Amino acid sequence: MIGIYPGCFDPITNGHIDIIRRGSKLCDKLIILISDNMDKKITYSLDDRIKMAEISTKDLENVTVDTFSGLTTDYIKDNNVDVVIRGVRNLVDFEYESSLCSIYKTQIPEIETILLYTSPEYLYLSSTVVRQHANLGGDLSKFVPKEIEPIIKEVYNV
């Protein structure tokens, strides 16, 4: 079974990595699908987001990283994807993810979406929190893997 975990990952966080680790146990192959959507204001370059995802998941043999621009449903069709993995932290996330699931099902009736609830220690965590802390020179050790902290901090010259 091929799964995707789509998102901007601007930057990838320990919460994302938790979902990836758990999702990788449900799929033969899990693709971290990094959006190159130019409609959204992105802080980190596509190359940096790829590098951070690869570094953060290097120990997961069945996880790869790919990119796309356009509709996730087109990627699903073009790459024989069986399942979409999504993370949910709260009711707002649930409502958003439910609408995405409906869109996927409307376009590709055979696709399944698995919503994984965030582990309690990451309920507060988002890429926005990481960017805010990095911008102010804060401690990122609880938010992201140590190996990617230099990439994150470089953007803010801290």
VMD Tcl script that draws the C-alpha trace (Angstrom):
set ca {
  {0.00 0.00 0.00}
  {1.32 3.44 -0.98}
  {0.48 6.37 1.26}
  {1.16 10.07 1.10}
  {1.43 12.64 3.85}
  {0.94 15.95 2.02}
  {1.74 19.39 3.40}
  {3.93 22.46 3.19}
  {6.23 21.44 6.07}
  {7.40 25.03 6.53}
  {9.31 23.74 8.52}
  {8.77 20.11 9.45}
  {8.17 19.72 13.20}
  {8.37 16.93 15.76}
  {4.58 16.72 15.46}
  {4.86 16.04 11.72}
  {7.58 13.48 12.36}
  {5.39 11.73 14.93}
  {2.61 11.41 12.32}
  {5.14 10.21 9.71}
  {6.56 7.55 12.06}
  {3.10 6.28 12.95}
  {1.82 6.50 9.38}
  {4.85 4.62 8.04}
  {3.75 1.60 10.08}
  {0.44 1.57 8.20}
  {1.92 1.68 4.67}
  {4.43 -0.30 2.66}
  {5.68 3.03 1.35}
  {4.92 6.49 2.75}
  {5.72 9.58 0.73}
  {6.16 12.90 2.47}
  {4.61 15.06 -0.22}
  {5.88 18.62 0.05}
  {3.72 21.23 -1.61}
  {5.32 23.82 -3.83}
  {2.09 25.82 -3.77}
  {2.91 29.39 -4.63}
  {-0.46 30.64 -3.30}
  {0.78 30.25 0.26}
  {3.48 32.43 1.82}
  {6.36 30.06 2.48}
  {9.36 30.93 4.67}
  {11.71 28.09 3.69}
  {12.78 27.22 0.16}
  {11.57 24.00 -1.38}
  {15.15 22.67 -1.25}
  {15.40 23.44 2.48}
  {12.03 21.81 3.19}
  {13.11 18.69 1.27}
  {16.44 18.59 3.11}
  {14.77 18.99 6.52}
  {12.27 16.20 5.76}
  {14.98 13.86 4.51}
  {17.24 14.50 7.51}
  {14.35 14.08 9.96}
  {13.25 10.72 8.53}
  {16.55 9.20 7.38}
  {16.06 6.20 9.72}
  {12.68 5.25 8.20}
  {13.40 2.88 5.31}
  {9.92 2.98 3.77}
  {9.62 6.80 3.83}
  {10.59 8.97 0.87}
  {10.19 12.65 0.04}
  {8.62 14.05 -3.11}
  {7.26 17.43 -4.18}
  {4.29 18.62 -6.16}
  {2.58 21.74 -7.34}
  {-1.04 21.55 -8.23}
  {-3.83 19.35 -6.99}
  {-3.10 16.57 -4.54}
  {-5.73 14.49 -6.34}
  {-3.67 14.69 -9.55}
  {-0.61 13.41 -7.68}
  {-2.71 10.59 -6.19}
  {-3.94 9.51 -9.64}
  {-0.51 9.81 -11.30}
  {1.31 7.83 -8.59}
  {-1.13 5.03 -7.71}
  {-1.57 6.25 -4.15}
  {-3.88 4.15 -1.97}
  {-4.20 6.27 1.16}
  {-3.73 9.83 2.36}
  {-2.39 10.28 5.90}
  {-3.30 13.48 7.73}
  {-2.65 14.71 11.25}
  {-5.30 16.25 13.49}
  {-4.58 18.36 16.59}
  {-7.95 19.88 17.37}
  {-11.50 20.51 16.17}
  {-10.40 23.16 13.66}
  {-7.97 20.68 12.08}
  {-10.67 18.00 12.08}
  {-13.12 20.23 10.20}
  {-10.47 21.21 7.64}
  {-9.27 17.63 7.16}
  {-12.85 16.37 6.84}
  {-13.47 18.77 3.98}
  {-10.24 17.64 2.26}
  {-11.28 14.03 2.69}
  {-14.60 14.80 0.99}
  {-12.82 16.50 -1.90}
  {-10.49 13.52 -2.35}
  {-13.45 11.09 -2.29}
  {-15.40 13.18 -4.79}
  {-12.49 13.13 -7.23}
  {-11.17 9.61 -6.49}
  {-13.85 7.38 -4.91}
  {-11.40 4.57 -4.13}
  {-8.98 6.74 -2.12}
  {-8.98 6.42 1.65}
  {-7.90 9.05 4.16}
  {-6.54 8.14 7.58}
  {-6.65 10.85 10.22}
  {-4.08 10.34 12.95}
  {-4.61 12.29 16.13}
  {-1.58 14.14 17.34}
  {0.25 12.71 20.33}
  {-0.55 14.79 23.43}
  {2.97 16.25 23.69}
  {2.53 17.90 20.27}
  {-0.99 19.32 20.58}
  {0.37 22.89 20.77}
  {2.99 22.48 18.06}
  {2.76 23.96 14.57}
  {5.16 25.25 11.96}
  {4.01 28.75 12.92}
  {5.15 28.19 16.53}
  {8.55 27.03 15.27}
  {8.94 30.04 12.97}
  {7.96 32.47 15.74}
  {10.43 30.96 18.21}
  {13.20 30.84 15.60}
  {12.60 34.46 14.64}
  {12.97 35.52 18.28}
  {16.00 33.33 18.93}
  {14.07 30.90 21.13}
  {14.87 27.33 22.09}
  {13.73 24.93 19.33}
  {14.87 21.71 21.00}
  {11.32 20.55 21.89}
  {9.93 21.51 18.47}
  {12.25 20.04 15.81}
  {15.08 17.53 15.50}
  {18.43 18.97 16.55}
  {19.91 18.17 13.12}
  {17.64 20.65 11.33}
  {17.84 23.54 13.81}
  {20.71 25.24 11.89}
  {18.64 25.26 8.68}
  {15.69 26.80 10.52}
  {17.77 29.43 12.34}
  {19.73 30.44 9.22}
  {16.65 32.14 7.77}
  {16.52 34.48 10.77}
  {20.29 34.98 11.14}
  {20.25 33.76 14.76}
}
mol new
graphics top color blue
foreach p $ca { graphics top sphere $p radius 0.5 }
foreach p [lrange $ca 0 end-1] q [lrange $ca 1 end] { graphics top cylinder $p $q radius 0.2 }
display resetview
